[in-house]
Amino acid sequence: MPRPTAAQLSYGSVTVVFSTLAMLLLFRTSSDLGIVAIAAAGLALGLLVAVTVPAPARRRTTPTGATASAHQDARPAQEPGDRAVGQVQRTIPAARTSSSARVGEHSLRH
């Protein structure tokens, strides 16, 4: 049996508290048997809500344990000679053409 998620625990707990409080105020019972019946109904309702909260979808795994999406996103390794010169040049930042534009700026080095 899988462990309950945080959402299931919180929704179930909130349902128990609020439904029990609402039923106690609605029925205005003062007998011990009535209070026990309302508490049991609140617990049953909280359990029902906790069980019906949808569980998060599990990721599909491959036989090696890696996720299926990791295999779909994997690209074949390229040799260094396979890259075009244009692709390499796009990854290198362009150098500043003129340093005279920054002459008047303040420098932190003295």
Secondary structure by P-SEA (a helix, b strand, c coil): cccccaaaaaaaaaaaaaaaaaaaaaaccccaaaaaaaaaaaaaaaaaaaaaccccbbbbbccccccaaaaaacccccccccccaaaaaaaccccccccccccccccccc
